[in-house]
Amino acid sequence: MPQLRLALNQIDSSVGDLAGNAETMIRWTRHSAEQGAHLVAFPEMALTGYPVEDLALRSSFVEASRAALRSLAARLAEEGFGELPVIVGYLDRSAAAQPKYGQPAGAPQNAAAVLYGGEVVLSFAKHHLPNYGVFDEFRYFVPGDTMPVVRVRGVDVALAICEDLWQDGGRVPAARSAKAGLLLSVNASPYERDKDDTRLELVRKRAQEAGCTTAYLAMMGGQDELVFDGDSIVVDRDGAVVARAPQFTETCVVVDLDLPAADTDAPTGVVDDGLRIERVVLSEEPVPAHDADADAGAERTGAYAERLEGAEEVYSALVVGLRAYVTKNGFRSVLIGLSGGIDSALVAAIACDAVGAENVYGVSMPSKYSSDHSKDDAAELARRTGLNYRTVAIEPMFDAYMGALGLTGLAEENLQSRLRGTLLMAISNQEGHIVLAPGNKSELAVGYSTLYGDSVGAYGPIKDVYKTSVFRLAEWRNRAAVERGQTPPIPENSIAKPPSAELRPGQVDTDSLPDYPVLDAILELYVDRDRGADEIVAAGFDAELVAKTLRMVDRAEYKRRQYPPGTKISPKGFGKDRRLPITNGWREQVPPAG
């Protein structure tokens, strides 16, 4: 049975950085060649980064992607890798009109290509296009209509792109019909909490349907609010795991596969879903069994990286997301308002882990309502983490505004928050740090935040994290520090004390909101799962409380639209996932009691 050494490069691409992404792929191809690889693969749209959004509609960018692909093929040959097939995801355009989709020739396509001998020897476009959640691929792309099969070392390898595996039909059954020995899918699958289990079961199922070993190569890194966790997987035809890559790590997975020889009578023509088989033969001669030269120096393969559990997985996603946003946008440092509360403490810990404590600047901005313990907790956080710290009291500014305006009630409370926001943005402008907004998903959902106050900033690291999860993440981070022999970064008092905005004497969050475990449970049903009021009440929640909570959520839509982007970790985050009109007369009706 022929052998094939497959190198899956789980890399981090930057959207729009064609030259930088190409250099990354050259470097990882070199590494793959040093490991004796026979076939090298990179993720979906690795050359352009993903998602490119409306850049796909610019013909200049499409043409730049196509030119960069040809240049990459030539560079690989110049570097001595011309005889090593390399699969690369990129942005292409259709050669022919597609009347079925109302698109003329030249419409953009989410594509991949096989580079060999300094040339693009095979290209194909994604067949199934996702159009849900954060995906808008019907807006940008037209689908491919081929079943690409490349023969490498006597093995037929069928190729697919991401959604081709996530949807039924199409290239998976077509790979079986084409009698492929390996199905290789390149992907840019965004992270969601607990998605790794879903992904594994999907790959197992598709391998059984395709009747062959299946490799699922995923992207790693961050792009705006999306995080890619890697977690590349190889399973055999029965669904048994052969290899699995670590999460949130840029790496090359090298795996030796025993695969069936290409069938000389394999079909041609049109197969499942109207896909036309397109075959390219690169090398017929199989790899000699246990080739000593191919084995030399190889990092032995078939490794299984253990999964991250619960809070560690989510925390890692938040770190990767923030780091990507800061570094890919050319920033060096971040600025956080430190209140002594749990939200800003968790954001500070994430920031220190993402960019280093030396690049994190914290400012305590006490008012006359700030408690001594909150001021002490902020200072203690700075001491434990080693971040840069200063105190700037807002009381003189507050008194000046109050003397001029005579504000009372909510206007007085919100003035404090807006003064802090103005102060943070002034420091940001003066010193060049980007401001991090500390709001969590619970607060954003019900509008429990001050517009142009605690919502100022360039990024919201915990924007998609409910308050109950904020506590769990803080507790996990402290436990992890103890296990590593380090100082827990978050003061215990910040975790233990009742949450409070401290904008009036004795204020606590429960003055205005239900207890967070109850609130978050209602929000998870309404926001994440789109359940109506009647379904939420039927789940056991008080009808009056449900009505009040849903009203707060609906009325806060205009605030959420003005909040900065933040790392998405749930199936439905605020932003692209959840799109509701601001001007909206519809209100959920709570069923009458009894």
Disulfide bonds with the S-S distance in Angstrom:
none
